[in-house]
Amino acid sequence: MNKAVDFTRYTVFSLWDTFRANNPLFTITQPDRVNDFIHSFMAIYREGGLLPVWELVGNETNCMIGYHAIPVITDAWEKGLVKNIDGNDLLKAMVKSAMQNSEGLKELREYGYIPADKVNESVSKGLEYAYDDWCIAEMAKDIGDTDVYNVFIKRAGYYKNYYDPSTGFMRGKLTNGKWKTPFDPRYSSHRADEYTEGNAWQYSWFVPHDVAGLIKLHGSPEKFEVKLDSLFMIKERIKGENASPDISGLIGQYAHGNEPSHHIAYLYNYIGKQWKTAAMVRKILNTMYTDEPDGLSGNEDCGQMSAWFVLSSIGFYPVNPADGVYVIGSPLFDKVEIKLKNDRKFTVTAKNNSSENIYIQSAVLNGKQMKRSYIRYSDIVNGGTLEFVMGKTPNKNWGSAPEDYPPSMSSDN
């Protein structure tokens, strides 16, 4: 029987859900436990040969896709929260998960994409692998492993192979390189098509490591904006006799009740339209959460649904959950104090805040004017103050300069 030595063993890792916001939230509110989480991952790896996917009470269920222990590890490592584990050991475990021959990974290495006629949920798997592979590349870069970095930074760009410029969606591609037909971006067949608990409208935005690259695929920031607007405005509903019941909490085709949509409202920041993010985030905060028994628009999923609310209500959210960047939305509260270690605190205030005054007019970080539409983990945990001035009408200049956009793999930031 294995025994946890010098760390506390944790279980119930709903990683397909929690890597998006719950785990980044823990790095702020419970940083001491994060090290134990990573040690628990590595214990699971030593016992079973792979990092956890969806581990439940000591048993691996493998019920979801991706290998999302990896972004949690990369995030913790980059934030300096991992103790008493060698980075090379972590990287070895990551690479082992990514080099399997199952779940489309063999085909991914062969074709540069996962063929829809060979593997179920091919688009969702491919997009999520691309993100996890970016995290492996970042880890390899940090510890100086150039060979691993070169392999996985290339794989991180494979998301482009699913983008169909004729439709503007990520869609299934066949072994012969042709697009799978027929195609309807509203269509869903629960866990039996190219998308996991979603459709093309919801999944075509999942490139959290390279939003700038996704914008380029669309042809221009203006075209990207039109498409993003359309997501929230489209009146047609989900199609399909066996549509996924997890597609819930709808605003247009945006589905807040399931995790693949959770970062999407913040993407306007990457084209200098932060005020549109502010408006949509407030709408989600006010319409998708109540204190009634049915107060969540989807499953809580071990904390992810609530983590979105907690972070967004403070005023920011980790679009890329492993780069230490928190993208600014619209603070719900007049004042929030985050208690940190060593008696430090990070305070967020919103002057003139109200249900109508949802737009950021200006921001001051630790006494200095801030025009960029994001903050970093170090800004938070070092302690200080972030002061917003809110207003009824948008200040369309705030966060509008390209140098003030959140960073991406393809950007110059």
VMD Tcl script that draws the C-alpha trace (Angstrom):
set ca {
  {0.00 0.00 0.00}
  {1.40 3.38 -1.04}
  {1.69 6.10 1.57}
  {1.87 9.85 1.06}
  {5.13 11.06 2.58}
  {5.62 14.77 3.32}
  {2.45 15.80 1.49}
  {-1.30 15.49 1.83}
  {-2.90 13.17 -0.74}
  {-5.93 14.63 -2.51}
  {-8.50 13.01 -4.77}
  {-11.55 13.90 -6.93}
  {-9.77 15.76 -9.72}
  {-12.43 16.84 -12.20}
  {-9.70 18.30 -14.36}
  {-11.63 18.80 -17.61}
  {-13.69 21.29 -15.64}
  {-11.46 22.73 -12.94}
  {-8.29 23.48 -14.91}
  {-10.08 26.42 -16.51}
  {-10.64 28.62 -13.44}
  {-10.92 26.66 -10.21}
  {-7.28 25.60 -10.15}
  {-6.02 29.10 -11.04}
  {-8.25 30.42 -8.26}
  {-6.61 28.02 -5.79}
  {-3.20 29.48 -6.65}
  {-4.48 32.78 -5.25}
  {-6.64 31.68 -2.33}
  {-5.06 28.37 -1.26}
  {-1.51 28.33 -2.66}
  {-0.16 25.96 0.01}
  {-2.53 23.21 -1.13}
  {-1.48 23.51 -4.77}
  {1.84 21.79 -4.04}
  {-0.06 18.87 -2.51}
  {-2.25 18.67 -5.63}
  {0.83 18.33 -7.83}
  {2.37 15.75 -5.52}
  {-0.93 13.85 -5.68}
  {-0.81 13.95 -9.50}
  {2.70 12.53 -9.45}
  {1.70 9.80 -7.00}
  {-1.07 8.80 -9.41}
  {1.47 8.84 -12.25}
  {3.87 6.57 -10.37}
  {1.08 4.17 -9.47}
  {-0.69 3.99 -12.83}
  {1.80 5.24 -15.39}
  {-0.15 8.35 -16.43}
  {-1.18 11.67 -14.97}
  {-4.85 11.85 -13.87}
  {-7.60 12.70 -16.33}
  {-10.70 12.52 -14.09}
  {-9.69 10.76 -10.89}
  {-12.49 9.89 -8.47}
  {-11.84 8.59 -4.95}
  {-8.59 6.93 -5.90}
  {-9.82 5.55 -9.24}
  {-9.23 6.87 -12.73}
  {-12.51 7.18 -14.64}
  {-11.10 8.54 -17.94}
  {-14.59 9.89 -18.51}
  {-13.51 13.14 -20.18}
  {-11.01 14.21 -22.82}
  {-7.60 15.85 -22.83}
  {-4.77 15.56 -20.31}
  {-5.57 18.57 -18.19}
  {-3.41 17.75 -15.22}
  {-0.75 19.33 -17.46}
  {-1.99 22.95 -17.44}
  {-2.48 22.69 -13.66}
  {1.13 21.55 -13.28}
  {2.51 24.18 -15.68}
  {0.54 26.94 -13.96}
  {1.74 25.89 -10.50}
  {5.34 25.53 -11.70}
  {5.41 28.93 -13.39}
  {3.96 30.53 -10.26}
  {6.66 28.98 -8.07}
  {4.23 26.85 -6.07}
  {5.77 23.42 -6.71}
  {8.16 22.24 -4.02}
  {10.32 19.11 -3.76}
  {9.66 17.83 -7.29}
  {12.25 18.05 -10.05}
  {10.99 19.84 -13.15}
  {12.44 17.12 -15.38}
  {10.33 14.53 -13.58}
  {7.22 16.63 -14.13}
  {8.06 17.07 -17.81}
  {8.63 13.33 -18.23}
  {5.18 12.61 -16.81}
  {3.62 15.23 -19.10}
  {5.26 13.80 -22.21}
  {4.16 10.28 -21.25}
  {0.50 11.40 -21.23}
  {0.88 13.22 -24.53}
  {2.62 10.36 -26.37}
  {0.00 7.66 -25.84}
  {-1.42 5.74 -28.78}
  {-5.06 6.03 -27.68}
  {-7.80 8.68 -27.85}
  {-6.63 10.00 -31.22}
  {-3.05 10.74 -30.20}
  {-1.51 8.21 -32.59}
  {-3.52 9.74 -35.44}
  {-2.59 13.24 -34.31}
  {1.09 12.45 -34.73}
  {0.45 10.83 -38.12}
  {-1.81 13.44 -39.73}
  {-1.28 16.63 -37.74}
  {-4.98 16.43 -36.88}
  {-7.39 13.77 -35.64}
  {-9.51 12.38 -38.50}
  {-13.22 12.47 -37.76}
  {-13.75 9.17 -39.58}
  {-11.32 7.41 -37.26}
  {-11.87 8.95 -33.82}
  {-14.98 10.18 -32.02}
  {-15.03 13.76 -30.62}
  {-12.10 14.52 -32.92}
  {-12.36 18.32 -32.97}
  {-12.75 18.76 -29.23}
  {-9.91 16.34 -28.53}
  {-7.65 18.01 -31.07}
  {-8.25 21.52 -29.75}
  {-7.77 20.52 -26.14}
  {-4.61 18.54 -26.95}
  {-3.20 21.61 -28.72}
  {-3.66 23.66 -25.58}
  {-2.20 21.01 -23.29}
  {0.73 20.64 -25.68}
  {1.39 24.37 -25.45}
  {1.60 23.90 -21.69}
  {4.16 21.11 -22.17}
  {6.19 23.40 -24.45}
  {6.13 26.16 -21.82}
  {7.29 23.74 -19.16}
  {10.07 22.46 -21.42}
  {11.19 26.01 -22.21}
  {11.31 26.88 -18.53}
  {13.60 23.98 -17.64}
  {15.69 24.26 -20.80}
  {14.64 21.16 -22.74}
  {14.81 22.46 -26.31}
  {14.01 19.14 -27.98}
  {10.74 18.67 -26.11}
  {9.89 22.35 -26.60}
  {10.29 22.12 -30.38}
  {8.05 19.05 -30.63}
  {5.22 20.44 -28.54}
  {5.21 24.06 -29.65}
  {4.61 22.65 -33.14}
  {1.77 20.49 -31.84}
  {0.34 23.55 -30.08}
  {-0.31 25.02 -33.52}
  {-2.24 22.02 -34.81}
  {-5.50 23.74 -33.84}
  {-5.25 25.53 -37.19}
  {-5.84 22.25 -39.01}
  {-9.46 22.12 -37.82}
  {-10.39 25.63 -38.96}
  {-12.50 25.82 -42.10}
  {-12.24 29.36 -43.55}
  {-15.27 28.79 -45.77}
  {-17.55 28.45 -42.73}
  {-15.49 30.12 -40.00}
  {-15.78 27.12 -37.70}
  {-13.62 24.35 -36.29}
  {-15.00 21.21 -37.91}
  {-14.30 17.57 -38.54}
  {-11.70 16.67 -41.16}
  {-11.55 13.23 -42.76}
  {-8.55 11.00 -43.35}
  {-8.42 12.17 -46.98}
  {-8.13 15.78 -45.85}
  {-11.66 16.76 -46.84}
  {-14.20 18.29 -44.45}
  {-16.82 15.98 -43.02}
  {-20.30 16.65 -44.38}
  {-23.07 17.47 -43.79}
  {-22.13 20.27 -41.40}
  {-24.33 22.44 -39.19}
  {-22.58 24.42 -36.42}
  {-25.73 24.20 -34.28}
  {-25.88 20.42 -34.39}
  {-25.04 18.24 -31.40}
  {-25.17 14.52 -30.79}
  {-24.16 13.90 -27.19}
  {-20.66 12.39 -27.12}
  {-21.25 10.84 -30.54}
  {-19.97 13.46 -32.98}
  {-16.90 15.68 -33.37}
  {-17.58 17.74 -30.23}
  {-17.63 16.93 -26.53}
  {-20.81 18.13 -24.83}
  {-21.08 20.97 -27.31}
  {-21.20 21.96 -30.96}
  {-19.09 23.95 -33.41}
  {-20.48 27.29 -32.20}
  {-19.21 26.61 -28.69}
  {-15.93 24.82 -29.46}
  {-14.57 26.99 -32.26}
  {-13.23 29.47 -29.70}
  {-11.09 27.04 -27.74}
  {-7.58 28.27 -28.47}
  {-6.79 29.86 -25.09}
  {-3.03 29.83 -25.67}
  {-3.21 31.62 -29.02}
  {-6.22 33.89 -29.31}
  {-4.15 36.17 -31.56}
  {-3.61 33.24 -33.90}
  {-7.32 32.43 -33.88}
  {-8.10 36.03 -34.82}
  {-5.69 35.75 -37.77}
  {-7.51 32.64 -38.96}
  {-10.70 34.69 -39.15}
  {-8.98 37.18 -41.46}
  {-9.12 40.32 -39.36}
  {-10.12 41.59 -35.91}
  {-13.27 43.03 -37.48}
  {-14.37 39.65 -38.84}
  {-13.54 38.02 -35.52}
  {-15.69 40.59 -33.73}
  {-18.66 39.98 -36.04}
  {-18.39 36.24 -35.44}
  {-18.12 36.71 -31.68}
  {-21.10 39.05 -31.65}
  {-23.06 36.47 -33.65}
  {-22.37 33.76 -31.05}
  {-24.25 35.72 -28.41}
  {-26.99 37.02 -30.73}
  {-27.97 34.04 -32.89}
  {-31.60 33.09 -32.32}
  {-31.51 29.53 -33.66}
  {-31.41 26.88 -30.97}
  {-29.37 23.70 -30.62}
  {-30.21 21.10 -33.28}
  {-30.15 17.31 -33.10}
  {-32.43 14.64 -31.65}
  {-29.69 13.56 -29.24}
  {-28.25 17.00 -28.48}
  {-26.06 17.10 -25.41}
  {-28.07 17.92 -22.26}
  {-24.94 19.64 -20.97}
  {-25.49 22.50 -23.43}
  {-27.36 24.81 -21.07}
  {-27.36 28.38 -19.83}
  {-27.75 29.69 -23.36}
  {-27.18 33.23 -24.57}
  {-27.54 32.75 -28.30}
  {-25.30 29.72 -28.89}
  {-23.04 30.60 -25.97}
  {-23.58 27.93 -23.30}
  {-22.53 29.08 -19.85}
  {-23.85 25.89 -18.29}
  {-20.87 23.93 -19.60}
  {-17.18 24.62 -19.32}
  {-16.01 24.93 -22.95}
  {-17.74 28.32 -23.18}
  {-16.37 29.83 -19.98}
  {-13.55 31.90 -21.45}
  {-15.38 33.19 -24.51}
  {-16.89 36.42 -23.16}
  {-13.37 37.65 -22.39}
  {-12.10 37.32 -25.96}
  {-13.19 40.85 -26.91}
  {-10.19 42.10 -24.91}
  {-7.91 40.56 -27.54}
  {-9.29 42.90 -30.23}
  {-9.37 46.04 -28.09}
  {-13.10 45.89 -27.35}
  {-12.89 45.42 -23.59}
  {-16.20 47.20 -23.12}
  {-17.97 44.38 -24.95}
  {-16.41 41.89 -22.55}
  {-17.60 44.04 -19.64}
  {-21.18 44.07 -20.90}
  {-21.36 40.33 -21.55}
  {-19.65 39.34 -18.30}
  {-22.12 41.44 -16.31}
  {-25.01 39.85 -18.20}
  {-23.75 36.37 -17.36}
  {-23.12 37.26 -13.73}
  {-26.63 38.66 -13.36}
  {-28.60 36.06 -15.31}
  {-26.78 32.75 -14.84}
  {-26.35 32.77 -11.03}
  {-28.91 33.07 -8.23}
  {-29.15 31.98 -4.59}
  {-32.06 29.65 -5.37}
  {-31.78 25.81 -5.44}
  {-31.48 25.99 -9.24}
  {-29.07 28.92 -9.07}
  {-26.47 27.46 -11.44}
  {-27.05 27.14 -15.19}
  {-25.20 23.81 -15.31}
  {-23.39 21.29 -13.13}
  {-21.14 22.75 -10.45}
  {-18.47 20.32 -11.67}
  {-16.35 20.29 -8.52}
  {-16.11 24.05 -8.25}
  {-15.59 25.31 -11.81}
  {-19.02 26.91 -12.22}
  {-18.61 28.81 -8.97}
  {-14.96 29.68 -9.68}
  {-16.08 31.49 -12.82}
  {-18.43 33.58 -10.70}
  {-15.89 34.25 -7.96}
  {-13.17 35.46 -10.30}
  {-15.48 37.30 -12.68}
  {-17.26 39.08 -9.84}
  {-13.90 40.33 -8.56}
  {-13.19 41.65 -12.05}
  {-10.96 39.24 -13.97}
  {-10.64 35.71 -15.39}
  {-7.82 33.39 -16.63}
  {-8.57 32.88 -20.33}
  {-5.32 30.92 -20.57}
  {-5.29 29.07 -17.25}
  {-1.53 28.43 -17.33}
  {0.11 31.73 -18.28}
  {-0.52 33.69 -15.07}
  {-2.63 36.30 -16.88}
  {-6.07 37.36 -15.65}
  {-8.18 39.19 -18.25}
  {-10.31 42.05 -16.99}
  {-14.10 42.01 -17.27}
  {-16.44 44.08 -15.08}
  {-16.23 43.96 -11.26}
  {-19.55 43.17 -9.62}
  {-18.69 44.47 -6.14}
  {-17.67 47.90 -4.92}
  {-14.78 46.44 -2.94}
  {-13.13 43.05 -2.62}
  {-10.19 42.18 -0.40}
  {-8.19 39.04 -1.14}
  {-6.25 37.84 1.88}
  {-2.77 36.63 0.97}
  {0.13 35.03 2.77}
  {2.32 37.00 5.18}
  {-0.52 39.36 6.08}
  {-0.61 40.86 2.60}
  {-3.83 41.63 0.75}
  {-4.90 42.59 -2.74}
  {-7.83 45.01 -2.87}
  {-10.06 45.65 -5.87}
  {-12.34 48.69 -5.73}
  {-14.91 49.91 -8.25}
  {-15.90 53.56 -7.85}
  {-19.37 54.57 -9.08}
  {-20.22 50.90 -9.53}
  {-23.87 49.95 -10.09}
  {-26.12 47.75 -12.21}
  {-25.98 50.45 -14.89}
  {-22.39 51.59 -14.46}
  {-20.80 48.43 -15.80}
  {-18.11 49.91 -18.06}
  {-14.54 50.60 -17.00}
  {-13.62 54.25 -17.50}
  {-10.11 53.99 -16.08}
  {-7.94 51.80 -13.87}
  {-5.11 52.41 -11.43}
  {-2.79 49.62 -10.25}
  {-0.79 50.48 -7.14}
  {-1.05 54.19 -7.81}
  {-0.17 54.05 -11.52}
  {-2.58 54.43 -14.42}
  {-3.18 51.08 -16.11}
  {-4.40 50.88 -19.69}
  {-3.78 47.19 -20.33}
  {-6.87 45.02 -20.06}
  {-5.25 42.33 -17.91}
  {-3.24 41.85 -14.76}
  {-0.69 39.22 -13.85}
  {-0.58 36.72 -11.02}
  {2.40 38.59 -9.57}
  {0.33 41.79 -9.42}
  {-2.17 39.98 -7.20}
  {0.01 37.92 -4.87}
  {2.53 40.69 -4.22}
  {-0.35 42.65 -2.68}
  {-1.62 46.09 -3.53}
  {-4.67 47.81 -4.96}
  {-6.50 47.79 -8.26}
  {-8.90 50.71 -8.54}
  {-11.52 50.94 -11.26}
  {-13.71 53.90 -12.10}
  {-16.98 52.70 -13.60}
  {-19.47 54.45 -15.87}
  {-22.77 54.03 -17.69}
  {-21.33 54.39 -21.19}
  {-18.25 52.62 -22.56}
  {-14.85 54.23 -22.62}
  {-13.94 52.63 -25.92}
  {-10.34 53.77 -25.67}
  {-9.55 51.82 -22.50}
  {-7.62 48.67 -23.39}
  {-7.95 49.44 -27.10}
  {-4.27 49.71 -28.06}
  {-2.64 46.49 -29.32}
  {0.11 46.78 -26.71}
  {-2.60 46.60 -24.04}
  {-4.16 43.34 -25.28}
  {-3.61 40.16 -23.25}
  {-0.64 38.15 -24.57}
  {-0.95 35.16 -26.93}
  {1.40 32.67 -28.51}
  {1.26 34.50 -31.87}
  {1.32 38.03 -30.43}
  {4.35 40.18 -29.80}
  {3.55 40.71 -26.10}
}
mol new
graphics top color blue
foreach p $ca { graphics top sphere $p radius 0.5 }
foreach p [lrange $ca 0 end-1] q [lrange $ca 1 end] { graphics top cylinder $p $q radius 0.2 }
display resetview
